[in-house]
Amino acid sequence: MRALIVEDGYQRGALAACRALGRTGWKVGIASPEPGGFGASSRWAERWHRVPSPEAGRDLFLDALQGAIADGGYDVVFAAGDGELLAISDGRERLAAIVPYPAHDDLVRALDKLQLAEAARSAGLAIPETVPAAEAGAPFNGAVVVKPRLTTAAGEKGGALRLRAVLARTAEAAQERVDFLRSVGAEPLLQRFVPGVLSALVVVTDREGRIVVSVQQHAEMIWPREAGGSVRARVVPVDEGLEKQVGALLAELRWFGLAQVQFQPDESGEPLLIDLNARFYGSMALALASGPNLPAIWAALAIGERPPVVRLPSAGTCYHWLEADLRRALVERHGGLVRDVADSLRYARRSTHGLWDRRDPAPALRHLGWLALRRLRKLGR
């Protein structure tokens, strides 16, 4: 069994998936524009293939990807970025491997934040007020999140990839971000800022849309503080009511495969849906450390084989993105820089990590060497 993971070379989710698949007997290949990325450095990566970014052009990307699939004899192809995901899904008829996602129109509905909001309401899930920037008669009171309707702009050249949500505290800052998104071909949305704790329910569904496994996590710290990703996170018991609502949402979307559904609570504590990730996401190492092997379950379902035994997630398992936490400490310095850094290192000792794994140290060591070299170059200048 052979799986190909397509990424830009620096996705922690791709590395986590490579390790998870490799440990269950899959032969894993990595496709990216340049060698030496996180996944390609793993002991579990059997081969690396040069495949340009979708930004280089849809046909060029798909032709190179099909060449890699044919060269490696891959059974299934996964994506670790939204740009790669949409390009692979849209061009699946040109690829001689299983593309383990829902139908392209349904996938776009899930990634399109306005269509996702409509499906969420149909499933009984609440969402923060979200409107296209072009239809906003007046700025929201206070802070507003400016986000692209799709995280990759449309167009033959693939557009700007990995566009992020940005918190704007003033009307001027919001307009500046809106103008930028329009300049790269994206449609900007304005969403009411919800300051609650970031959480996620991560599931894998079978081809009938039934949830096979669920893992729920709460972020104990994100960075940047108000619109960032999980820096410290913990697995918590699955909320059965929320799981039922997410199941209804995914049934509405005719879903198959992995979905990381993100929430933040409103003032009353009700979870508000803010996003859905269909790719290998950044903190996936947490769910894997808690027990269930999400990529291996998904891959087996994709090729029609019996998945590995589904282990229930172990509540209390911790995840740490040490590099981001140290950057945060340099800015915030809670109780002083030394104390804040020491606290980060203590958290790191009892956590799983996106890069570091003592059984597979090369990706972290390579990245550490790159950081040191970059620092030396800055000092030299």
C-alpha positions as a Markdown table, in Angstrom:
| # | Residue | x | y | z |
|---|---|---|---|---|
| 1 | Met | 0.0 | 0.0 | 0.0 |
| 2 | Arg | 1.4 | 3.3 | -1.1 |
| 3 | Ala | 0.4 | 6.8 | -0.2 |
| 4 | Leu | 1.6 | 10.2 | -1.6 |
| 5 | Ile | 1.4 | 13.4 | 0.5 |
| 6 | Val | 1.5 | 16.6 | -1.5 |
| 7 | Glu | 2.6 | 19.7 | 0.4 |
| 8 | Asp | 4.9 | 22.8 | 0.2 |
| 9 | Gly | 7.6 | 21.1 | 2.3 |
| 10 | Tyr | 6.9 | 22.8 | 5.6 |
| 11 | Gln | 3.6 | 21.4 | 6.9 |
| 12 | Arg | 3.7 | 19.8 | 10.4 |
| 13 | Gly | 0.5 | 18.0 | 9.5 |
| 14 | Ala | 2.2 | 16.3 | 6.5 |
| 15 | Leu | 5.0 | 15.1 | 8.8 |
| 16 | Ala | 2.5 | 13.8 | 11.3 |
| 17 | Ala | 0.6 | 11.9 | 8.6 |
| 18 | Cys | 3.8 | 10.5 | 7.1 |
| 19 | Arg | 4.9 | 9.1 | 10.4 |
| 20 | Ala | 1.4 | 7.7 | 11.2 |
| 21 | Leu | 1.0 | 6.0 | 7.8 |
| 22 | Gly | 4.6 | 4.7 | 7.9 |
| 23 | Arg | 4.2 | 3.1 | 11.3 |
| 24 | Thr | 1.2 | 1.0 | 10.0 |
| 25 | Gly | 3.0 | -0.4 | 7.0 |
| 26 | Trp | 2.2 | 2.2 | 4.3 |
| 27 | Lys | 5.0 | 3.2 | 1.9 |
| 28 | Val | 4.9 | 6.9 | 1.9 |
| 29 | Gly | 6.1 | 9.4 | -0.7 |
| 30 | Ile | 6.3 | 13.2 | -0.3 |
| 31 | Ala | 5.7 | 15.6 | -3.2 |
| 32 | Ser | 6.8 | 19.2 | -2.8 |
| 33 | Pro | 8.5 | 21.9 | -4.8 |
| 34 | Glu | 11.9 | 21.6 | -3.1 |
| 35 | Pro | 13.7 | 18.8 | -1.2 |
| 36 | Gly | 14.6 | 18.8 | 2.4 |
| 37 | Gly | 11.2 | 19.7 | 4.0 |
| 38 | Phe | 9.7 | 18.3 | 7.2 |
| 39 | Gly | 8.0 | 15.3 | 5.6 |
| 40 | Ala | 10.8 | 14.5 | 3.2 |
| 41 | Ser | 13.3 | 14.4 | 6.1 |
| 42 | Ser | 11.3 | 11.8 | 8.0 |
| 43 | Arg | 12.6 | 8.2 | 8.3 |
| 44 | Trp | 9.2 | 7.1 | 7.1 |
| 45 | Ala | 9.3 | 9.0 | 3.8 |
| 46 | Glu | 10.4 | 6.3 | 1.3 |
| 47 | Arg | 10.7 | 8.8 | -1.7 |
| 48 | Trp | 10.6 | 12.4 | -2.5 |
| 49 | His | 9.1 | 13.8 | -5.8 |
| 50 | Arg | 9.6 | 17.3 | -7.2 |
| 51 | Val | 6.1 | 18.7 | -7.9 |
| 52 | Pro | 5.6 | 22.5 | -8.3 |
| 53 | Ser | 3.1 | 24.5 | -6.3 |
| 54 | Pro | -0.3 | 24.9 | -7.8 |
| 55 | Glu | 0.7 | 28.6 | -8.1 |
| 56 | Ala | 2.9 | 27.6 | -10.9 |
| 57 | Gly | -0.1 | 26.7 | -13.0 |
| 58 | Arg | -2.8 | 24.0 | -12.7 |
| 59 | Asp | -1.7 | 21.9 | -15.7 |
| 60 | Leu | 2.0 | 22.0 | -14.7 |
| 61 | Phe | 1.0 | 20.9 | -11.2 |
| 62 | Leu | -1.3 | 18.1 | -12.3 |
| 63 | Asp | 1.1 | 16.8 | -14.9 |
| 64 | Ala | 4.0 | 16.7 | -12.4 |
| 65 | Leu | 1.8 | 15.1 | -9.8 |
| 66 | Gln | 0.6 | 12.3 | -12.2 |
| 67 | Gly | 4.2 | 11.7 | -13.1 |
| 68 | Ala | 5.0 | 11.2 | -9.4 |
| 69 | Ile | 2.0 | 8.9 | -8.9 |
| 70 | Ala | 3.1 | 6.8 | -11.9 |
| 71 | Asp | 6.7 | 6.7 | -10.8 |
| 72 | Gly | 5.9 | 5.6 | -7.3 |
| 73 | Gly | 2.9 | 3.4 | -8.0 |
| 74 | Tyr | 0.8 | 5.2 | -5.3 |
| 75 | Asp | -2.6 | 4.0 | -4.5 |
| 76 | Val | -3.9 | 7.2 | -2.8 |
| 77 | Val | -2.9 | 10.8 | -2.8 |
| 78 | Phe | -3.4 | 13.3 | 0.1 |
| 79 | Ala | -3.0 | 17.0 | 0.4 |
| 80 | Ala | -1.5 | 19.1 | 3.3 |
| 81 | Gly | -2.5 | 22.5 | 2.0 |
| 82 | Asp | -5.8 | 24.0 | 0.8 |
| 83 | Gly | -4.2 | 25.0 | -2.5 |
| 84 | Glu | -3.0 | 21.5 | -3.2 |
| 85 | Leu | -6.2 | 20.0 | -2.0 |
| 86 | Leu | -8.4 | 22.1 | -4.3 |
| 87 | Ala | -6.2 | 21.5 | -7.3 |
| 88 | Ile | -6.0 | 17.7 | -6.7 |
| 89 | Ser | -9.8 | 17.5 | -6.2 |
| 90 | Asp | -10.6 | 19.5 | -9.3 |
| 91 | Gly | -8.2 | 17.5 | -11.4 |
| 92 | Arg | -8.8 | 14.0 | -9.9 |
| 93 | Glu | -9.9 | 12.6 | -13.3 |
| 94 | Arg | -6.3 | 13.2 | -14.5 |
| 95 | Leu | -4.7 | 11.3 | -11.6 |
| 96 | Ala | -4.2 | 7.5 | -11.6 |
| 97 | Ala | -4.7 | 7.3 | -7.8 |
| 98 | Ile | -7.6 | 7.4 | -5.4 |
| 99 | Val | -8.4 | 11.0 | -4.3 |
| 100 | Pro | -10.0 | 10.3 | -0.8 |
| 101 | Tyr | -12.2 | 13.3 | -0.5 |
| 102 | Pro | -15.9 | 14.0 | -1.2 |
| 103 | Ala | -17.1 | 15.1 | -4.6 |
| 104 | His | -15.4 | 18.3 | -5.7 |
| 105 | Asp | -18.5 | 20.5 | -5.4 |
| 106 | Asp | -19.1 | 19.2 | -1.8 |
| 107 | Leu | -15.5 | 19.8 | -0.9 |
| 108 | Val | -15.7 | 23.4 | -2.2 |
| 109 | Arg | -18.9 | 23.9 | -0.2 |
| 110 | Ala | -17.0 | 22.9 | 3.0 |
| 111 | Leu | -14.0 | 25.2 | 2.3 |
| 112 | Asp | -16.2 | 28.1 | 1.1 |
| 113 | Lys | -16.9 | 29.9 | 4.4 |
| 114 | Leu | -20.3 | 31.3 | 3.2 |
| 115 | Gln | -21.5 | 27.9 | 2.0 |
| 116 | Leu | -20.1 | 26.2 | 5.1 |
| 117 | Ala | -22.1 | 28.7 | 7.2 |
| 118 | Glu | -25.3 | 27.8 | 5.4 |
| 119 | Ala | -24.7 | 24.1 | 5.8 |
| 120 | Ala | -23.9 | 24.6 | 9.5 |
| 121 | Arg | -27.1 | 26.4 | 10.1 |
| 122 | Ser | -29.0 | 23.5 | 8.4 |
| 123 | Ala | -27.3 | 21.1 | 10.8 |
| 124 | Gly | -28.3 | 23.2 | 13.9 |
| 125 | Leu | -24.8 | 24.7 | 14.5 |
| 126 | Ala | -24.3 | 28.3 | 15.4 |
| 127 | Ile | -21.8 | 30.6 | 13.6 |
| 128 | Pro | -20.5 | 34.1 | 14.2 |
| 129 | Glu | -22.1 | 36.8 | 12.1 |
| 130 | Thr | -20.3 | 36.7 | 8.8 |
| 131 | Val | -20.9 | 38.9 | 5.7 |
| 132 | Pro | -19.0 | 39.7 | 2.5 |
| 133 | Ala | -17.0 | 42.9 | 2.8 |
| 134 | Ala | -18.8 | 44.3 | -0.2 |
| 135 | Glu | -22.1 | 44.0 | 1.6 |
| 136 | Ala | -21.1 | 45.3 | 4.9 |
| 137 | Gly | -23.0 | 48.6 | 5.3 |
| 138 | Ala | -21.0 | 49.6 | 8.4 |
| 139 | Pro | -18.0 | 48.1 | 10.3 |
| 140 | Phe | -18.8 | 45.8 | 13.2 |
| 141 | Asn | -18.6 | 47.3 | 16.6 |
| 142 | Gly | -15.1 | 46.7 | 17.9 |
| 143 | Ala | -12.7 | 44.1 | 16.5 |
| 144 | Val | -13.5 | 42.2 | 13.3 |
| 145 | Val | -11.9 | 39.1 | 11.7 |
| 146 | Val | -11.1 | 39.6 | 8.0 |
| 147 | Lys | -10.8 | 36.3 | 6.2 |
| 148 | Pro | -10.9 | 35.1 | 2.6 |
| 149 | Arg | -14.0 | 33.2 | 1.5 |
| 150 | Leu | -11.6 | 30.6 | 0.2 |
| 151 | Thr | -8.0 | 30.3 | 1.5 |
| 152 | Thr | -6.8 | 30.0 | -2.0 |
| 153 | Ala | -7.7 | 32.4 | -4.8 |
| 154 | Ala | -9.3 | 31.0 | -8.0 |
| 155 | Gly | -7.7 | 31.2 | -11.4 |
| 156 | Glu | -5.6 | 29.3 | -13.8 |
| 157 | Lys | -2.4 | 30.1 | -12.0 |
| 158 | Gly | -3.7 | 28.9 | -8.7 |
| 159 | Gly | -3.7 | 32.3 | -7.0 |
| 160 | Ala | -2.3 | 33.2 | -3.6 |
| 161 | Leu | -2.2 | 30.2 | -1.3 |
| 162 | Arg | -2.7 | 29.9 | 2.4 |
| 163 | Leu | -4.3 | 33.2 | 2.9 |
| 164 | Arg | -5.0 | 33.7 | 6.6 |
| 165 | Ala | -7.7 | 35.2 | 8.8 |
| 166 | Val | -6.5 | 38.5 | 10.4 |
| 167 | Leu | -7.9 | 40.3 | 13.4 |
| 168 | Ala | -8.5 | 44.0 | 12.7 |
| 169 | Arg | -9.2 | 46.3 | 15.6 |
| 170 | Thr | -9.9 | 49.4 | 13.6 |
| 171 | Ala | -12.0 | 50.2 | 10.4 |
| 172 | Glu | -8.8 | 51.3 | 8.8 |
| 173 | Ala | -7.0 | 48.0 | 9.5 |
| 174 | Ala | -9.9 | 46.0 | 8.3 |
| 175 | Gln | -10.1 | 48.0 | 5.0 |
| 176 | Glu | -6.3 | 47.5 | 4.5 |
| 177 | Arg | -6.7 | 43.7 | 4.8 |
| 178 | Val | -9.8 | 43.8 | 2.6 |
| 179 | Asp | -7.9 | 45.6 | -0.1 |
| 180 | Phe | -5.0 | 43.1 | 0.1 |
| 181 | Leu | -7.3 | 40.1 | -0.3 |
| 182 | Arg | -9.0 | 41.7 | -3.3 |
| 183 | Ser | -5.6 | 42.5 | -4.8 |
| 184 | Val | -4.7 | 38.7 | -4.9 |
| 185 | Gly | -8.0 | 37.7 | -6.3 |
| 186 | Ala | -9.7 | 36.6 | -3.0 |
| 187 | Glu | -13.2 | 37.6 | -1.8 |
| 188 | Pro | -12.9 | 39.1 | 1.6 |
| 189 | Leu | -15.4 | 38.4 | 4.4 |
| 190 | Leu | -16.0 | 40.2 | 7.7 |
| 191 | Gln | -16.7 | 38.0 | 10.7 |
| 192 | Arg | -17.7 | 39.1 | 14.3 |
| 193 | Phe | -14.7 | 38.5 | 16.5 |
| 194 | Val | -15.3 | 35.8 | 19.1 |
| 195 | Pro | -12.6 | 35.9 | 21.9 |
| 196 | Gly | -13.4 | 32.5 | 23.4 |
| 197 | Val | -11.0 | 29.4 | 23.7 |
| 198 | Leu | -10.3 | 27.7 | 20.4 |
| 199 | Ser | -11.4 | 24.1 | 20.2 |
| 200 | Ala | -11.8 | 21.5 | 17.5 |
| 201 | Leu | -13.7 | 18.2 | 16.9 |
| 202 | Val | -11.6 | 16.0 | 14.6 |
| 203 | Val | -13.4 | 13.2 | 12.8 |
| 204 | Val | -13.0 | 10.6 | 10.1 |
| 205 | Thr | -16.1 | 9.5 | 8.2 |
| 206 | Asp | -16.6 | 6.5 | 6.0 |
| 207 | Arg | -18.1 | 6.7 | 2.5 |
| 208 | Glu | -21.6 | 6.5 | 3.9 |
| 209 | Gly | -20.9 | 9.6 | 5.9 |
| 210 | Arg | -20.8 | 7.8 | 9.3 |
| 211 | Ile | -18.3 | 9.0 | 11.9 |
| 212 | Val | -15.7 | 6.3 | 12.5 |
| 213 | Val | -13.6 | 8.1 | 15.1 |
| 214 | Ser | -13.7 | 11.4 | 16.9 |
| 215 | Val | -11.1 | 13.4 | 18.9 |
| 216 | Gln | -11.8 | 16.6 | 20.6 |
| 217 | Gln | -9.1 | 19.2 | 21.6 |
| 218 | His | -9.0 | 22.5 | 23.4 |
| 219 | Ala | -6.3 | 25.1 | 22.9 |
| 220 | Glu | -4.7 | 26.2 | 26.1 |
| 221 | Met | -2.7 | 28.9 | 24.2 |
| 222 | Ile | -2.7 | 30.2 | 20.6 |
| 223 | Trp | -0.3 | 32.5 | 18.8 |
| 224 | Pro | -0.9 | 35.1 | 17.6 |
| 225 | Arg | -3.1 | 35.5 | 20.6 |
| 226 | Glu | -6.4 | 36.4 | 19.0 |
| 227 | Ala | -6.3 | 34.9 | 15.6 |
| 228 | Gly | -3.6 | 32.2 | 15.6 |
| 229 | Gly | -3.1 | 28.4 | 15.7 |
| 230 | Ser | -2.8 | 26.1 | 18.7 |
| 231 | Val | 0.5 | 26.5 | 20.5 |
| 232 | Arg | -0.5 | 24.5 | 23.6 |
| 233 | Ala | -3.5 | 22.1 | 23.4 |
| 234 | Arg | -5.0 | 19.2 | 25.2 |
| 235 | Val | -7.3 | 16.3 | 24.3 |
| 236 | Val | -10.6 | 16.4 | 26.2 |
| 237 | Pro | -13.6 | 14.0 | 26.4 |
| 238 | Val | -15.7 | 14.2 | 23.3 |
| 239 | Asp | -18.9 | 16.2 | 23.7 |
| 240 | Glu | -21.6 | 13.8 | 22.4 |
| 241 | Gly | -24.0 | 16.6 | 21.6 |
| 242 | Leu | -21.5 | 18.5 | 19.5 |
| 243 | Glu | -20.4 | 15.2 | 17.8 |
| 244 | Lys | -24.0 | 14.7 | 16.8 |
| 245 | Gln | -24.3 | 18.2 | 15.3 |
| 246 | Val | -21.0 | 17.8 | 13.5 |
| 247 | Gly | -22.2 | 14.5 | 12.1 |
| 248 | Ala | -25.3 | 16.2 | 10.8 |
| 249 | Leu | -23.1 | 18.9 | 9.2 |
| 250 | Leu | -20.9 | 16.3 | 7.4 |
| 251 | Ala | -23.9 | 14.4 | 6.3 |
| 252 | Glu | -25.3 | 17.7 | 4.8 |
| 253 | Leu | -21.9 | 18.1 | 3.0 |
| 254 | Arg | -21.9 | 14.4 | 1.9 |
| 255 | Trp | -18.5 | 14.1 | 3.5 |
| 256 | Phe | -15.8 | 11.4 | 3.3 |
| 257 | Gly | -12.5 | 11.4 | 5.1 |
| 258 | Leu | -10.9 | 13.7 | 7.6 |
| 259 | Ala | -12.5 | 16.9 | 8.9 |
| 260 | Gln | -11.1 | 19.2 | 11.6 |
| 261 | Val | -14.1 | 21.3 | 12.6 |
| 262 | Gln | -13.1 | 24.4 | 14.7 |
| 263 | Phe | -15.1 | 26.3 | 17.3 |
| 264 | Gln | -15.0 | 29.2 | 19.6 |
| 265 | Pro | -17.6 | 29.8 | 22.4 |
| 266 | Asp | -19.8 | 32.9 | 22.5 |
| 267 | Glu | -20.7 | 34.8 | 25.7 |
| 268 | Ser | -23.1 | 32.1 | 26.8 |
| 269 | Gly | -20.6 | 29.2 | 26.2 |
| 270 | Glu | -22.4 | 28.0 | 23.0 |
| 271 | Pro | -19.8 | 26.7 | 20.5 |
| 272 | Leu | -19.7 | 28.8 | 17.3 |
| 273 | Leu | -18.3 | 27.1 | 14.2 |
| 274 | Ile | -15.5 | 29.2 | 12.6 |
| 275 | Asp | -13.8 | 26.8 | 10.2 |
| 276 | Leu | -13.4 | 23.4 | 8.7 |
| 277 | Asn | -10.1 | 21.9 | 7.6 |
| 278 | Ala | -10.1 | 18.9 | 5.2 |
| 279 | Arg | -6.3 | 18.7 | 4.9 |
| 280 | Phe | -3.7 | 17.3 | 7.3 |
| 281 | Tyr | -3.7 | 20.1 | 9.9 |
| 282 | Gly | -0.9 | 21.6 | 12.0 |
| 283 | Ser | -1.7 | 20.1 | 15.4 |
| 284 | Met | -2.6 | 16.6 | 14.1 |
| 285 | Ala | 0.2 | 15.1 | 16.2 |
| 286 | Leu | -2.0 | 15.6 | 19.2 |
| 287 | Ala | -4.8 | 13.4 | 18.0 |
| 288 | Leu | -2.3 | 10.7 | 17.0 |
| 289 | Ala | -0.6 | 10.8 | 20.3 |
| 290 | Ser | -3.9 | 10.3 | 22.1 |
| 291 | Gly | -4.5 | 7.0 | 20.4 |
| 292 | Pro | -6.4 | 6.8 | 17.0 |
| 293 | Asn | -4.3 | 6.7 | 13.9 |
| 294 | Leu | -6.5 | 9.1 | 11.8 |
| 295 | Pro | -4.4 | 9.0 | 8.5 |
| 296 | Ala | -4.2 | 5.1 | 8.5 |
| 297 | Ile | -7.9 | 4.8 | 9.2 |
| 298 | Trp | -8.7 | 7.2 | 6.4 |
| 299 | Ala | -6.3 | 5.6 | 4.0 |
| 300 | Ala | -7.7 | 2.1 | 4.6 |
| 301 | Leu | -11.3 | 3.3 | 4.1 |
| 302 | Ala | -10.2 | 5.1 | 0.9 |
| 303 | Ile | -8.9 | 1.9 | -0.7 |
| 304 | Gly | -11.7 | -0.3 | 0.6 |
| 305 | Glu | -9.7 | -2.3 | 3.2 |
| 306 | Arg | -10.3 | -2.9 | 6.9 |
| 307 | Pro | -9.0 | 0.0 | 8.9 |
| 308 | Pro | -6.6 | -0.5 | 11.9 |
| 309 | Val | -8.2 | -1.0 | 15.3 |
| 310 | Val | -9.8 | 2.3 | 16.3 |
| 311 | Arg | -8.3 | 3.3 | 19.7 |
| 312 | Leu | -10.4 | 5.6 | 21.8 |
| 313 | Pro | -8.6 | 9.0 | 22.4 |
| 314 | Ser | -6.9 | 9.4 | 25.8 |
| 315 | Ala | -8.1 | 12.6 | 27.4 |
| 316 | Gly | -5.3 | 14.8 | 28.9 |
| 317 | Thr | -2.8 | 14.2 | 26.1 |
| 318 | Cys | -0.9 | 17.5 | 25.5 |
| 319 | Tyr | 0.5 | 19.1 | 22.4 |
| 320 | His | 3.1 | 21.8 | 22.1 |
| 321 | Trp | 4.4 | 23.9 | 19.3 |
| 322 | Leu | 7.6 | 24.9 | 21.0 |
| 323 | Glu | 9.0 | 27.3 | 18.3 |
| 324 | Ala | 5.8 | 29.4 | 18.3 |
| 325 | Asp | 5.6 | 29.4 | 22.1 |
| 326 | Leu | 9.2 | 30.7 | 22.4 |
| 327 | Arg | 8.4 | 33.5 | 19.9 |
| 328 | Arg | 5.3 | 34.3 | 22.0 |
| 329 | Ala | 7.5 | 34.4 | 25.1 |
| 330 | Leu | 9.9 | 36.9 | 23.5 |
| 331 | Val | 6.9 | 39.2 | 22.9 |
| 332 | Glu | 4.8 | 38.7 | 26.1 |
| 333 | Arg | 7.4 | 37.9 | 28.7 |
| 334 | His | 4.9 | 36.9 | 31.4 |
| 335 | Gly | 6.7 | 37.3 | 34.7 |
| 336 | Gly | 9.9 | 38.1 | 32.8 |
| 337 | Leu | 11.5 | 36.5 | 29.8 |
| 338 | Val | 13.5 | 33.8 | 31.7 |
| 339 | Arg | 10.4 | 32.7 | 33.7 |
| 340 | Asp | 8.2 | 32.6 | 30.5 |
| 341 | Val | 10.8 | 30.6 | 28.5 |
| 342 | Ala | 11.2 | 28.2 | 31.5 |
| 343 | Asp | 7.5 | 27.7 | 31.7 |
| 344 | Ser | 7.4 | 26.9 | 27.9 |
| 345 | Leu | 10.2 | 24.4 | 28.3 |
| 346 | Arg | 8.4 | 22.7 | 31.2 |
| 347 | Tyr | 5.2 | 22.4 | 29.1 |
| 348 | Ala | 7.3 | 20.9 | 26.3 |
| 349 | Arg | 8.7 | 18.1 | 28.4 |
| 350 | Arg | 5.2 | 16.6 | 29.0 |
| 351 | Ser | 3.8 | 17.1 | 25.5 |
| 352 | Thr | 3.9 | 15.7 | 22.0 |
| 353 | His | 5.3 | 17.9 | 19.3 |
| 354 | Gly | 4.7 | 18.5 | 15.6 |
| 355 | Leu | 8.4 | 18.2 | 14.7 |
| 356 | Trp | 10.3 | 16.6 | 17.5 |
| 357 | Asp | 10.0 | 12.8 | 17.8 |
| 358 | Arg | 12.8 | 10.8 | 19.4 |
| 359 | Arg | 12.1 | 7.9 | 17.1 |
| 360 | Asp | 12.3 | 10.3 | 14.1 |
| 361 | Pro | 14.6 | 13.2 | 15.0 |
| 362 | Ala | 15.8 | 14.2 | 11.5 |
| 363 | Pro | 13.0 | 16.7 | 10.7 |
| 364 | Ala | 13.4 | 18.7 | 14.0 |
| 365 | Leu | 17.2 | 18.6 | 13.8 |
| 366 | Arg | 17.2 | 19.8 | 10.2 |
| 367 | His | 14.9 | 22.6 | 11.1 |
| 368 | Leu | 17.0 | 23.6 | 14.1 |
| 369 | Gly | 20.0 | 23.7 | 11.9 |
| 370 | Trp | 18.2 | 25.9 | 9.4 |
| 371 | Leu | 17.1 | 28.3 | 12.2 |
| 372 | Ala | 20.7 | 28.5 | 13.5 |
| 373 | Leu | 22.0 | 29.2 | 10.0 |
| 374 | Arg | 19.4 | 31.9 | 9.4 |
| 375 | Arg | 20.4 | 33.5 | 12.7 |
| 376 | Leu | 24.1 | 33.5 | 11.9 |
| 377 | Arg | 23.4 | 35.1 | 8.5 |
| 378 | Lys | 21.4 | 37.9 | 10.3 |
| 379 | Leu | 24.3 | 38.5 | 12.7 |
| 380 | Gly | 26.7 | 38.6 | 9.8 |
| 381 | Arg | 24.7 | 41.3 | 8.1 |
